[in-house]
Amino acid sequence: MSHRDEYIAKMKLQIDELNASMNKLELDARAAKRDAEAKYKEEIEKLRAQSRLAINKLDELIAAGESSWESMVAETEKVRDAFASSFHYFRSQL
């Protein structure tokens, strides 16, 4: 085999190896994307549950009589703050 043929074979092998590595990387990226999407959906569902809890607390506050609504304010704010905090943390992770 001539020096030229050896060089061409070596170059082809290197390019083939890089392409194989690139294909593996692409498959790994797709798998990571699926994992991330599943985690994203799970976290969104947790946020939706917190949203429902905050809405329910607000509804309780609205339905409360004048004499009892003030005692419910702190609890309602606590639920709202937890929801807001979870939302902001989730958004910062994107």
Secondary structure, 3 states (H helix, E strand, C coil): CCHHHHHHHHHHHHHHHHHHHHHHHHHHHHHHHHHHHHHHHHHHHHHHHHHHHHHHHHHHHHHCCCCCHHHHHHHHHHHHHHHHHHHHHHHHCC
